[in-house]
Amino acid sequence: MAGYRTPLGRARGLGSAKHGVGHFIAQRVSAVALIFLVLWGVDSTLYLSHGGYEEALGWLRSPWHAILAALLIAVASFHMNIGMRVIIEDYIHRAPTKAALLILNLFVAVLVAAAGVFSILKVAFSGGAF
Amino acid sequence: MSDAKGAGQRARPLSPHLQVWRWHLTLACSILHRATGVMLYLGAIVGAVWAFSLASGPDAYGDFLIIIGSIIGKLFLFGLTFSAFYHLANGIRHLAWDMGEGFEPKTADTTAAAALAFGAAATIAVWVIAALTGGL
């Protein structure tokens, strides 16, 4: 196949895709957001540890609590996906295993974000059970 | 092994392998940053389960509180508290390094100790507050 291609055609696409720093920057920007969101999350968990179902329901119905809780779970999922990706790339060198784990990592992160944000909005909007 | 390889062909140390490095505070902090990151990964899953159980109604939320309030649940939360505070403090060290600051060995040692101290002190403070306010 490659024999039919011109030297220029073979060389194309072998250089930098110019996307090398994308994850690096994304990880740092999400880290800055998480400094504030995690501190708020710890404080909120302390508050929620005093109450049961009704208290948690009432707490999450407050718009700011719902907004910050949804942001925390969404940004945390984003940040942890990149972090775990780096760990997998560092330690797993068999290509099929690495690919499988990277896909699993992505699926877990997206599922955490989807389940978390949907549940928070569900409580915030209706307050009831499914 | 030494027979198969010729003279002068000793097994060379490979770069990031734990066993070839002399243990040092900054090394321990680097590994702990990763370990606490994995712990927080699990914590985020538990956070999503918390929201899902709350949205599922009082029975599901009651089950969640029983599990998280058990000894194992509390041990997990304690580890998670330290992970959050340590990873946060050490993450700020990383942000400083990214701006080219704090690489001098003495500075790196001091900030490593500070991140560990902050993680421990903030964790104890949160659990003392939880105990005093009846949240445990």
Interface residues (C-beta under 8 A of the other chain):
Chain A: R28 A31 V32 L34 I35 V38 L39 G41 V42 L46 S49 H50 G52 Y53 A56 L57 L60 A69 L72 I73 A76 S77 M80 G83 M84 I87 D90 V108 L111 V112 A113 A115 G116 F118 S119 I120 K122 V123 G128 A129 F130
Chain B: P16 R34 G37 V38 L40 Y41 A44 I45 G47 A48 A51 F52 L54 A55 S56 G57 P58 Y61 G62 L65 T81 A84 F85 L88 G91 I92 H94 L95 D98 V126 I129 A130 T133 G134 G135 L136
